[in-house]
Amino acid sequence: MRKIVIACAACLAVALTACSKAETDKANANLNAEADKTAHDIKAGADELGDKAKEAAHSPEAKKLGADIKAGAADVGHVAKEAIKGAAAGAKQGADEIKHKDAEHDGDKK
């Protein structure tokens, strides 16, 4: 047991003296330099991604897709407008028929 305690104390002493202030400062400086490099790389990657997104948005394919969507929306609008007109005409015709039947029914009562 005594040998284990002495061995642990010796390992602890070696570990504590292994990292001097200069080594710790150097490690921190290296860590900060790597963090700065990583931040720069991330910013460069984000800038490149933004450039690629702009390029894709202004591509002929994207413009054609936008034109196709616009044409499709116009077609849908036209179809909806005609359907509403048809529904309104049908409702008016139905209302006129009801009025006509009511008038005939009222005439039968007199």
Backbone as XML, in Angstrom:
<?xml version="1.0"?>
<chain id="A" units="angstrom">
  <residue number="1" name="MET">
    <atom name="N" x="0.831" y="-1.192" z="0.000"/>
    <atom name="CA" x="0.000" y="0.000" z="0.000"/>
    <atom name="C" x="0.870" y="1.248" z="0.000"/>
  </residue>
  <residue number="2" name="ARG">
    <atom name="N" x="1.941" y="1.164" z="0.761"/>
    <atom name="CA" x="2.838" y="2.318" z="0.857"/>
    <atom name="C" x="3.480" y="2.611" z="-0.492"/>
  </residue>
  <residue number="3" name="LYS">
    <atom name="N" x="3.818" y="1.575" z="-1.221"/>
    <atom name="CA" x="4.440" y="1.754" z="-2.536"/>
    <atom name="C" x="3.455" y="2.423" z="-3.512"/>
  </residue>
  <residue number="4" name="ILE">
    <atom name="N" x="2.187" y="2.073" z="-3.412"/>
    <atom name="CA" x="1.167" y="2.652" z="-4.300"/>
    <atom name="C" x="1.024" y="4.148" z="-4.021"/>
  </residue>
  <residue number="5" name="VAL">
    <atom name="N" x="1.011" y="4.517" z="-2.751"/>
    <atom name="CA" x="0.887" y="5.927" z="-2.377"/>
    <atom name="C" x="2.097" y="6.695" z="-2.867"/>
  </residue>
  <residue number="6" name="ILE">
    <atom name="N" x="3.295" y="6.147" z="-2.711"/>
    <atom name="CA" x="4.514" y="6.823" z="-3.169"/>
    <atom name="C" x="4.491" y="6.951" z="-4.694"/>
  </residue>
  <residue number="7" name="ALA">
    <atom name="N" x="4.059" y="5.912" z="-5.388"/>
    <atom name="CA" x="4.004" y="5.944" z="-6.854"/>
    <atom name="C" x="2.997" y="6.995" z="-7.325"/>
  </residue>
  <residue number="8" name="CYS">
    <atom name="N" x="1.826" y="7.076" z="-6.678"/>
    <atom name="CA" x="0.822" y="8.079" z="-7.046"/>
    <atom name="C" x="1.339" y="9.490" z="-6.798"/>
  </residue>
  <residue number="9" name="ALA">
    <atom name="N" x="2.029" y="9.687" z="-5.683"/>
    <atom name="CA" x="2.578" y="11.004" z="-5.363"/>
    <atom name="C" x="3.642" y="11.386" z="-6.385"/>
  </residue>
  <residue number="10" name="ALA">
    <atom name="N" x="4.442" y="10.437" z="-6.800"/>
    <atom name="CA" x="5.482" y="10.703" z="-7.799"/>
    <atom name="C" x="4.850" y="11.053" z="-9.147"/>
  </residue>
  <residue number="11" name="CYS">
    <atom name="N" x="3.806" y="10.326" z="-9.531"/>
    <atom name="CA" x="3.110" y="10.613" z="-10.800"/>
    <atom name="C" x="2.468" y="11.990" z="-10.764"/>
  </residue>
  <residue number="12" name="LEU">
    <atom name="N" x="1.909" y="12.333" z="-9.622"/>
    <atom name="CA" x="1.281" y="13.639" z="-9.481"/>
    <atom name="C" x="2.323" y="14.747" z="-9.582"/>
  </residue>
  <residue number="13" name="ALA">
    <atom name="N" x="3.468" y="14.548" z="-8.977"/>
    <atom name="CA" x="4.535" y="15.546" z="-9.037"/>
    <atom name="C" x="5.032" y="15.716" z="-10.462"/>
  </residue>
  <residue number="14" name="VAL">
    <atom name="N" x="5.178" y="14.617" z="-11.174"/>
    <atom name="CA" x="5.631" y="14.676" z="-12.569"/>
    <atom name="C" x="4.578" y="15.389" z="-13.428"/>
  </residue>
  <residue number="15" name="ALA">
    <atom name="N" x="3.319" y="15.074" z="-13.215"/>
    <atom name="CA" x="2.251" y="15.681" z="-14.007"/>
    <atom name="C" x="2.161" y="17.176" z="-13.764"/>
  </residue>
  <residue number="16" name="LEU">
    <atom name="N" x="2.304" y="17.582" z="-12.521"/>
    <atom name="CA" x="2.217" y="19.003" z="-12.191"/>
    <atom name="C" x="3.395" y="19.803" z="-12.752"/>
  </residue>
  <residue number="17" name="THR">
    <atom name="N" x="4.568" y="19.199" z="-12.783"/>
    <atom name="CA" x="5.731" y="19.921" z="-13.290"/>
    <atom name="C" x="5.859" y="19.817" z="-14.795"/>
  </residue>
  <residue number="18" name="ALA">
    <atom name="N" x="5.129" y="18.902" z="-15.418"/>
    <atom name="CA" x="5.241" y="18.708" z="-16.861"/>
    <atom name="C" x="4.725" y="19.915" z="-17.629"/>
  </residue>
  <residue number="19" name="CYS">
    <atom name="N" x="3.723" y="20.589" z="-17.106"/>
    <atom name="CA" x="3.156" y="21.743" z="-17.791"/>
    <atom name="C" x="3.628" y="23.021" z="-17.115"/>
  </residue>
  <residue number="20" name="SER">
    <atom name="N" x="4.642" y="23.590" z="-17.662"/>
    <atom name="CA" x="5.145" y="24.847" z="-17.104"/>
    <atom name="C" x="4.275" y="25.989" z="-17.609"/>
  </residue>
  <residue number="21" name="LYS">
    <atom name="N" x="4.445" y="27.157" z="-17.064"/>
    <atom name="CA" x="3.687" y="28.342" z="-17.477"/>
    <atom name="C" x="3.929" y="28.633" z="-18.955"/>
  </residue>
  <residue number="22" name="ALA">
    <atom name="N" x="5.152" y="28.517" z="-19.407"/>
    <atom name="CA" x="5.471" y="28.783" z="-20.811"/>
    <atom name="C" x="4.756" y="27.798" z="-21.728"/>
  </residue>
  <residue number="23" name="GLU">
    <atom name="N" x="4.727" y="26.521" z="-21.327"/>
    <atom name="CA" x="4.050" y="25.520" z="-22.146"/>
    <atom name="C" x="2.546" y="25.771" z="-22.183"/>
  </residue>
  <residue number="24" name="THR">
    <atom name="N" x="1.987" y="26.158" z="-21.032"/>
    <atom name="CA" x="0.553" y="26.452" z="-20.973"/>
    <atom name="C" x="0.226" y="27.655" z="-21.844"/>
  </residue>
  <residue number="25" name="ASP">
    <atom name="N" x="1.045" y="28.694" z="-21.767"/>
    <atom name="CA" x="0.829" y="29.884" z="-22.598"/>
    <atom name="C" x="0.939" y="29.545" z="-24.080"/>
  </residue>
  <residue number="26" name="LYS">
    <atom name="N" x="1.918" y="28.711" z="-24.422"/>
    <atom name="CA" x="2.101" y="28.313" z="-25.816"/>
    <atom name="C" x="0.881" y="27.512" z="-26.304"/>
  </residue>
  <residue number="27" name="ALA">
    <atom name="N" x="0.395" y="26.617" z="-25.470"/>
    <atom name="CA" x="-0.768" y="25.817" z="-25.840"/>
    <atom name="C" x="-1.993" y="26.726" z="-26.027"/>
  </residue>
  <residue number="28" name="ASN">
    <atom name="N" x="-2.171" y="27.698" z="-25.143"/>
    <atom name="CA" x="-3.293" y="28.638" z="-25.275"/>
    <atom name="C" x="-3.173" y="29.471" z="-26.544"/>
  </residue>
  <residue number="29" name="ALA">
    <atom name="N" x="-1.955" y="29.906" z="-26.859"/>
    <atom name="CA" x="-1.736" y="30.694" z="-28.075"/>
    <atom name="C" x="-2.059" y="29.857" z="-29.311"/>
  </residue>
  <residue number="30" name="ASN">
    <atom name="N" x="-1.624" y="28.605" z="-29.304"/>
    <atom name="CA" x="-1.921" y="27.706" z="-30.428"/>
    <atom name="C" x="-3.431" y="27.479" z="-30.555"/>
  </residue>
  <residue number="31" name="LEU">
    <atom name="N" x="-4.066" y="27.309" z="-29.418"/>
    <atom name="CA" x="-5.512" y="27.108" z="-29.416"/>
    <atom name="C" x="-6.228" y="28.340" z="-29.973"/>
  </residue>
  <residue number="32" name="ASN">
    <atom name="N" x="-5.805" y="29.524" z="-29.553"/>
    <atom name="CA" x="-6.418" y="30.767" z="-30.057"/>
    <atom name="C" x="-6.169" y="30.935" z="-31.553"/>
  </residue>
  <residue number="33" name="ALA">
    <atom name="N" x="-4.964" y="30.594" z="-31.996"/>
    <atom name="CA" x="-4.658" y="30.710" z="-33.421"/>
    <atom name="C" x="-5.533" y="29.749" z="-34.231"/>
  </residue>
  <residue number="34" name="GLU">
    <atom name="N" x="-5.710" y="28.533" z="-33.755"/>
    <atom name="CA" x="-6.561" y="27.568" z="-34.446"/>
    <atom name="C" x="-8.021" y="28.020" z="-34.443"/>
  </residue>
  <residue number="35" name="ALA">
    <atom name="N" x="-8.456" y="28.611" z="-33.344"/>
    <atom name="CA" x="-9.835" y="29.116" z="-33.280"/>
    <atom name="C" x="-10.029" y="30.247" z="-34.286"/>
  </residue>
  <residue number="36" name="ASP">
    <atom name="N" x="-9.054" y="31.143" z="-34.385"/>
    <atom name="CA" x="-9.139" y="32.236" z="-35.367"/>
    <atom name="C" x="-9.156" y="31.687" z="-36.791"/>
  </residue>
  <residue number="37" name="LYS">
    <atom name="N" x="-8.324" y="30.688" z="-37.063"/>
    <atom name="CA" x="-8.277" y="30.087" z="-38.399"/>
    <atom name="C" x="-9.613" y="29.416" z="-38.712"/>
  </residue>
  <residue number="38" name="THR">
    <atom name="N" x="-10.172" y="28.726" z="-37.748"/>
    <atom name="CA" x="-11.459" y="28.054" z="-37.952"/>
    <atom name="C" x="-12.560" y="29.076" z="-38.221"/>
  </residue>
  <residue number="39" name="ALA">
    <atom name="N" x="-12.570" y="30.161" z="-37.454"/>
    <atom name="CA" x="-13.573" y="31.209" z="-37.666"/>
    <atom name="C" x="-13.428" y="31.813" z="-39.058"/>
  </residue>
  <residue number="40" name="HIS">
    <atom name="N" x="-12.187" y="32.028" z="-39.491"/>
    <atom name="CA" x="-11.944" y="32.568" z="-40.836"/>
    <atom name="C" x="-12.431" y="31.588" z="-41.902"/>
  </residue>
  <residue number="41" name="ASP">
    <atom name="N" x="-12.155" y="30.294" z="-41.705"/>
    <atom name="CA" x="-12.598" y="29.273" z="-42.661"/>
    <atom name="C" x="-14.119" y="29.205" z="-42.733"/>
  </residue>
  <residue number="42" name="ILE">
    <atom name="N" x="-14.777" y="29.319" z="-41.589"/>
    <atom name="CA" x="-16.245" y="29.288" z="-41.568"/>
    <atom name="C" x="-16.811" y="30.491" z="-42.300"/>
  </residue>
  <residue number="43" name="LYS">
    <atom name="N" x="-16.234" y="31.672" z="-42.070"/>
    <atom name="CA" x="-16.705" y="32.874" z="-42.752"/>
    <atom name="C" x="-16.497" y="32.759" z="-44.259"/>
  </residue>
  <residue number="44" name="ALA">
    <atom name="N" x="-15.340" y="32.253" z="-44.655"/>
    <atom name="CA" x="-15.067" y="32.073" z="-46.089"/>
    <atom name="C" x="-16.054" y="31.080" z="-46.702"/>
  </residue>
  <residue number="45" name="GLY">
    <atom name="N" x="-16.351" y="30.010" z="-45.982"/>
    <atom name="CA" x="-17.317" y="29.028" z="-46.470"/>
    <atom name="C" x="-18.707" y="29.634" z="-46.593"/>
  </residue>
  <residue number="46" name="ALA">
    <atom name="N" x="-19.088" y="30.444" z="-45.618"/>
    <atom name="CA" x="-20.404" y="31.090" z="-45.666"/>
    <atom name="C" x="-20.474" y="32.073" z="-46.833"/>
  </residue>
  <residue number="47" name="ASP">
    <atom name="N" x="-19.393" y="32.814" z="-47.051"/>
    <atom name="CA" x="-19.368" y="33.741" z="-48.188"/>
    <atom name="C" x="-19.489" y="32.983" z="-49.511"/>
  </residue>
  <residue number="48" name="GLU">
    <atom name="N" x="-18.773" y="31.879" z="-49.618"/>
    <atom name="CA" x="-18.831" y="31.078" z="-50.844"/>
    <atom name="C" x="-20.233" y="30.498" z="-51.040"/>
  </residue>
  <residue number="49" name="LEU">
    <atom name="N" x="-20.846" y="30.044" z="-49.962"/>
    <atom name="CA" x="-22.201" y="29.518" z="-50.042"/>
    <atom name="C" x="-23.171" y="30.606" z="-50.494"/>
  </residue>
  <residue number="50" name="GLY">
    <atom name="N" x="-23.020" y="31.818" z="-49.970"/>
    <atom name="CA" x="-23.874" y="32.931" z="-50.388"/>
    <atom name="C" x="-23.697" y="33.244" z="-51.863"/>
  </residue>
  <residue number="51" name="ASP">
    <atom name="N" x="-22.451" y="33.229" z="-52.324"/>
    <atom name="CA" x="-22.186" y="33.484" z="-53.750"/>
    <atom name="C" x="-22.840" y="32.409" z="-54.625"/>
  </residue>
  <residue number="52" name="LYS">
    <atom name="N" x="-22.730" y="31.160" z="-54.211"/>
    <atom name="CA" x="-23.330" y="30.066" z="-54.986"/>
    <atom name="C" x="-24.857" y="30.177" z="-54.988"/>
  </residue>
  <residue number="53" name="ALA">
    <atom name="N" x="-25.433" y="30.593" z="-53.867"/>
    <atom name="CA" x="-26.891" y="30.745" z="-53.811"/>
    <atom name="C" x="-27.347" y="31.858" z="-54.746"/>
  </residue>
  <residue number="54" name="LYS">
    <atom name="N" x="-26.608" y="32.967" z="-54.769"/>
    <atom name="CA" x="-26.950" y="34.072" z="-55.679"/>
    <atom name="C" x="-26.821" y="33.610" z="-57.133"/>
  </residue>
  <residue number="55" name="GLU">
    <atom name="N" x="-25.764" y="32.878" z="-57.395"/>
    <atom name="CA" x="-25.529" y="32.371" z="-58.755"/>
    <atom name="C" x="-26.675" y="31.450" z="-59.179"/>
  </residue>
  <residue number="56" name="ALA">
    <atom name="N" x="-27.108" y="30.589" z="-58.275"/>
    <atom name="CA" x="-28.209" y="29.670" z="-58.586"/>
    <atom name="C" x="-29.515" y="30.436" z="-58.792"/>
  </residue>
  <residue number="57" name="ALA">
    <atom name="N" x="-29.740" y="31.461" z="-57.986"/>
    <atom name="CA" x="-30.983" y="32.230" z="-58.100"/>
    <atom name="C" x="-31.052" y="32.988" z="-59.419"/>
  </residue>
  <residue number="58" name="HIS">
    <atom name="N" x="-29.914" y="33.384" z="-59.932"/>
    <atom name="CA" x="-29.886" y="34.155" z="-61.180"/>
    <atom name="C" x="-29.604" y="33.285" z="-62.406"/>
  </residue>
  <residue number="59" name="SER">
    <atom name="N" x="-29.621" y="31.978" z="-62.218"/>
    <atom name="CA" x="-29.326" y="31.080" z="-63.337"/>
    <atom name="C" x="-30.506" y="31.052" z="-64.307"/>
  </residue>
  <residue number="60" name="PRO">
    <atom name="N" x="-30.254" y="30.704" z="-65.565"/>
    <atom name="CA" x="-31.331" y="30.597" z="-66.542"/>
    <atom name="C" x="-32.398" y="29.573" z="-66.126"/>
  </residue>
  <residue number="61" name="GLU">
    <atom name="N" x="-31.967" y="28.499" z="-65.483"/>
    <atom name="CA" x="-32.924" y="27.480" z="-65.049"/>
    <atom name="C" x="-33.885" y="28.048" z="-64.007"/>
  </residue>
  <residue number="62" name="ALA">
    <atom name="N" x="-33.349" y="28.826" z="-63.064"/>
    <atom name="CA" x="-34.203" y="29.421" z="-62.027"/>
    <atom name="C" x="-35.159" y="30.441" z="-62.641"/>
  </residue>
  <residue number="63" name="LYS">
    <atom name="N" x="-34.672" y="31.200" z="-63.599"/>
    <atom name="CA" x="-35.541" y="32.185" z="-64.259"/>
    <atom name="C" x="-36.649" y="31.486" z="-65.049"/>
  </residue>
  <residue number="64" name="LYS">
    <atom name="N" x="-36.302" y="30.379" z="-65.721"/>
    <atom name="CA" x="-37.320" y="29.622" z="-66.464"/>
    <atom name="C" x="-38.348" y="29.045" z="-65.496"/>
  </residue>
  <residue number="65" name="LEU">
    <atom name="N" x="-37.876" y="28.516" z="-64.383"/>
    <atom name="CA" x="-38.785" y="27.975" z="-63.379"/>
    <atom name="C" x="-39.727" y="29.067" z="-62.862"/>
  </residue>
  <residue number="66" name="GLY">
    <atom name="N" x="-39.180" y="30.253" z="-62.621"/>
    <atom name="CA" x="-40.013" y="31.369" z="-62.174"/>
    <atom name="C" x="-41.057" y="31.741" z="-63.220"/>
  </residue>
  <residue number="67" name="ALA">
    <atom name="N" x="-40.653" y="31.750" z="-64.489"/>
    <atom name="CA" x="-41.603" y="32.061" z="-65.564"/>
    <atom name="C" x="-42.682" y="30.985" z="-65.660"/>
  </residue>
  <residue number="68" name="ASP">
    <atom name="N" x="-42.283" y="29.717" z="-65.498"/>
    <atom name="CA" x="-43.259" y="28.620" z="-65.531"/>
    <atom name="C" x="-44.250" y="28.738" z="-64.375"/>
  </residue>
  <residue number="69" name="ILE">
    <atom name="N" x="-43.760" y="29.081" z="-63.214"/>
    <atom name="CA" x="-44.644" y="29.246" z="-62.051"/>
    <atom name="C" x="-45.607" y="30.400" z="-62.288"/>
  </residue>
  <residue number="70" name="LYS">
    <atom name="N" x="-45.091" y="31.487" z="-62.842"/>
    <atom name="CA" x="-45.941" y="32.652" z="-63.112"/>
    <atom name="C" x="-47.031" y="32.288" z="-64.130"/>
  </residue>
  <residue number="71" name="ALA">
    <atom name="N" x="-46.654" y="31.586" z="-65.185"/>
    <atom name="CA" x="-47.635" y="31.186" z="-66.204"/>
    <atom name="C" x="-48.666" y="30.228" z="-65.602"/>
  </residue>
  <residue number="72" name="GLY">
    <atom name="N" x="-48.199" y="29.305" z="-64.786"/>
    <atom name="CA" x="-49.118" y="28.370" z="-64.140"/>
    <atom name="C" x="-50.085" y="29.092" z="-63.212"/>
  </residue>
  <residue number="73" name="ALA">
    <atom name="N" x="-49.586" y="30.062" z="-62.480"/>
    <atom name="CA" x="-50.454" y="30.831" z="-61.583"/>
    <atom name="C" x="-51.490" y="31.613" z="-62.379"/>
  </residue>
  <residue number="74" name="ALA">
    <atom name="N" x="-51.081" y="32.152" z="-63.516"/>
    <atom name="CA" x="-52.032" y="32.888" z="-64.361"/>
    <atom name="C" x="-53.115" y="31.939" z="-64.881"/>
  </residue>
  <residue number="75" name="ASP">
    <atom name="N" x="-52.715" y="30.734" z="-65.283"/>
    <atom name="CA" x="-53.689" y="29.743" z="-65.746"/>
    <atom name="C" x="-54.671" y="29.370" z="-64.637"/>
  </residue>
  <residue number="76" name="VAL">
    <atom name="N" x="-54.147" y="29.157" z="-63.448"/>
    <atom name="CA" x="-55.001" y="28.811" z="-62.312"/>
    <atom name="C" x="-55.962" y="29.955" z="-62.023"/>
  </residue>
  <residue number="77" name="GLY">
    <atom name="N" x="-55.467" y="31.188" z="-62.081"/>
    <atom name="CA" x="-56.323" y="32.348" z="-61.861"/>
    <atom name="C" x="-57.440" y="32.438" z="-62.881"/>
  </residue>
  <residue number="78" name="HIS">
    <atom name="N" x="-57.115" y="32.179" z="-64.142"/>
    <atom name="CA" x="-58.119" y="32.228" z="-65.208"/>
    <atom name="C" x="-59.174" y="31.143" z="-64.996"/>
  </residue>
  <residue number="79" name="VAL">
    <atom name="N" x="-58.734" y="29.938" z="-64.689"/>
    <atom name="CA" x="-59.669" y="28.830" z="-64.466"/>
    <atom name="C" x="-60.567" y="29.143" z="-63.266"/>
  </residue>
  <residue number="80" name="ALA">
    <atom name="N" x="-59.987" y="29.676" z="-62.199"/>
    <atom name="CA" x="-60.781" y="30.008" z="-61.021"/>
    <atom name="C" x="-61.796" y="31.094" z="-61.340"/>
  </residue>
  <residue number="81" name="LYS">
    <atom name="N" x="-61.372" y="32.092" z="-62.102"/>
    <atom name="CA" x="-62.276" y="33.186" z="-62.474"/>
    <atom name="C" x="-63.457" y="32.649" z="-63.280"/>
  </residue>
  <residue number="82" name="GLU">
    <atom name="N" x="-63.175" y="31.781" z="-64.255"/>
    <atom name="CA" x="-64.240" y="31.214" z="-65.077"/>
    <atom name="C" x="-65.156" y="30.311" z="-64.241"/>
  </residue>
  <residue number="83" name="ALA">
    <atom name="N" x="-64.581" y="29.578" z="-63.319"/>
    <atom name="CA" x="-65.397" y="28.714" z="-62.457"/>
    <atom name="C" x="-66.324" y="29.551" z="-61.583"/>
  </residue>
  <residue number="84" name="ILE">
    <atom name="N" x="-65.815" y="30.655" z="-61.069"/>
    <atom name="CA" x="-66.645" y="31.538" z="-60.244"/>
    <atom name="C" x="-67.763" y="32.154" z="-61.081"/>
  </residue>
  <residue number="85" name="LYS">
    <atom name="N" x="-67.422" y="32.563" z="-62.321"/>
    <atom name="CA" x="-68.458" y="33.108" z="-63.209"/>
    <atom name="C" x="-69.548" y="32.060" z="-63.471"/>
  </residue>
  <residue number="86" name="GLY">
    <atom name="N" x="-69.128" y="30.826" z="-63.728"/>
    <atom name="CA" x="-70.076" y="29.741" z="-63.979"/>
    <atom name="C" x="-70.940" y="29.465" z="-62.756"/>
  </residue>
  <residue number="87" name="ALA">
    <atom name="N" x="-70.320" y="29.477" z="-61.592"/>
    <atom name="CA" x="-71.077" y="29.232" z="-60.361"/>
    <atom name="C" x="-72.072" y="30.359" z="-60.120"/>
  </residue>
  <residue number="88" name="ALA">
    <atom name="N" x="-71.661" y="31.588" z="-60.386"/>
    <atom name="CA" x="-72.559" y="32.733" z="-60.202"/>
    <atom name="C" x="-73.729" y="32.654" z="-61.181"/>
  </residue>
  <residue number="89" name="ALA">
    <atom name="N" x="-73.428" y="32.289" z="-62.431"/>
    <atom name="CA" x="-74.499" y="32.167" z="-63.433"/>
    <atom name="C" x="-75.462" y="31.048" z="-63.035"/>
  </residue>
  <residue number="90" name="GLY">
    <atom name="N" x="-74.927" y="29.935" z="-62.577"/>
    <atom name="CA" x="-75.769" y="28.826" z="-62.141"/>
    <atom name="C" x="-76.627" y="29.218" z="-60.940"/>
  </residue>
  <residue number="91" name="ALA">
    <atom name="N" x="-76.047" y="29.944" z="-59.999"/>
    <atom name="CA" x="-76.813" y="30.390" z="-58.831"/>
    <atom name="C" x="-77.916" y="31.348" z="-59.248"/>
  </residue>
  <residue number="92" name="LYS">
    <atom name="N" x="-77.599" y="32.253" z="-60.188"/>
    <atom name="CA" x="-78.613" y="33.202" z="-60.669"/>
    <atom name="C" x="-79.735" y="32.450" z="-61.381"/>
  </residue>
  <residue number="93" name="GLN">
    <atom name="N" x="-79.355" y="31.494" z="-62.216"/>
    <atom name="CA" x="-80.364" y="30.717" z="-62.936"/>
    <atom name="C" x="-81.244" y="29.949" z="-61.949"/>
  </residue>
  <residue number="94" name="GLY">
    <atom name="N" x="-80.622" y="29.356" z="-60.943"/>
    <atom name="CA" x="-81.396" y="28.637" z="-59.932"/>
    <atom name="C" x="-82.332" y="29.560" z="-59.179"/>
  </residue>
  <residue number="95" name="ALA">
    <atom name="N" x="-81.857" y="30.760" z="-58.843"/>
    <atom name="CA" x="-82.705" y="31.727" z="-58.139"/>
    <atom name="C" x="-83.868" y="32.162" z="-59.023"/>
  </residue>
  <residue number="96" name="ASP">
    <atom name="N" x="-83.588" y="32.383" z="-60.332"/>
    <atom name="CA" x="-84.660" y="32.769" z="-61.259"/>
    <atom name="C" x="-85.709" y="31.669" z="-61.385"/>
  </residue>
  <residue number="97" name="GLU">
    <atom name="N" x="-85.267" y="30.425" z="-61.432"/>
    <atom name="CA" x="-86.213" y="29.309" z="-61.529"/>
    <atom name="C" x="-87.089" y="29.230" z="-60.275"/>
  </residue>
  <residue number="98" name="ILE">
    <atom name="N" x="-86.477" y="29.458" z="-59.122"/>
    <atom name="CA" x="-87.252" y="29.425" z="-57.875"/>
    <atom name="C" x="-88.266" y="30.556" z="-57.864"/>
  </residue>
  <residue number="99" name="LYS">
    <atom name="N" x="-87.852" y="31.744" z="-58.318"/>
    <atom name="CA" x="-88.786" y="32.879" z="-58.372"/>
    <atom name="C" x="-89.938" y="32.560" z="-59.321"/>
  </residue>
  <residue number="100" name="HIS">
    <atom name="N" x="-89.611" y="31.955" z="-60.461"/>
    <atom name="CA" x="-90.630" y="31.616" z="-61.458"/>
    <atom name="C" x="-91.620" y="30.595" z="-60.888"/>
  </residue>
  <residue number="101" name="LYS">
    <atom name="N" x="-91.098" y="29.576" z="-60.216"/>
    <atom name="CA" x="-91.969" y="28.560" z="-59.626"/>
    <atom name="C" x="-92.819" y="29.167" z="-58.506"/>
  </residue>
  <residue number="102" name="ASP">
    <atom name="N" x="-92.222" y="30.085" z="-57.720"/>
    <atom name="CA" x="-92.973" y="30.753" z="-56.654"/>
    <atom name="C" x="-94.104" y="31.611" z="-57.275"/>
  </residue>
  <residue number="103" name="ALA">
    <atom name="N" x="-93.791" y="32.272" z="-58.386"/>
    <atom name="CA" x="-94.785" y="33.099" z="-59.032"/>
    <atom name="C" x="-95.913" y="32.228" z="-59.566"/>
  </residue>
  <residue number="104" name="GLU">
    <atom name="N" x="-95.590" y="31.079" z="-60.164"/>
    <atom name="CA" x="-96.617" y="30.159" z="-60.654"/>
    <atom name="C" x="-97.442" y="29.623" z="-59.496"/>
  </residue>
  <residue number="105" name="HIS">
    <atom name="N" x="-96.760" y="29.297" z="-58.428"/>
    <atom name="CA" x="-97.439" y="28.768" z="-57.250"/>
    <atom name="C" x="-98.368" y="29.824" z="-56.650"/>
  </residue>
  <residue number="106" name="ASP">
    <atom name="N" x="-97.893" y="31.082" z="-56.593"/>
    <atom name="CA" x="-98.716" y="32.173" z="-56.072"/>
    <atom name="C" x="-99.905" y="32.425" z="-56.994"/>
  </residue>
  <residue number="107" name="GLY">
    <atom name="N" x="-99.722" y="32.275" z="-58.307"/>
    <atom name="CA" x="-100.804" y="32.473" z="-59.256"/>
    <atom name="C" x="-101.866" y="31.390" z="-59.156"/>
  </residue>
  <residue number="108" name="ASP">
    <atom name="N" x="-101.425" y="30.186" z="-58.771"/>
    <atom name="CA" x="-102.372" y="29.090" z="-58.599"/>
    <atom name="C" x="-103.264" y="29.302" z="-57.382"/>
  </residue>
  <residue number="109" name="LYS">
    <atom name="N" x="-102.752" y="30.006" z="-56.371"/>
    <atom name="CA" x="-103.502" y="30.252" z="-55.146"/>
    <atom name="C" x="-104.614" y="31.271" z="-55.368"/>
  </residue>
  <residue number="110" name="LYS">
    <atom name="N" x="-104.441" y="32.183" z="-56.287"/>
    <atom name="CA" x="-105.410" y="33.266" z="-56.470"/>
    <atom name="C" x="-106.591" y="32.834" z="-57.187"/>
  </residue>
</chain>
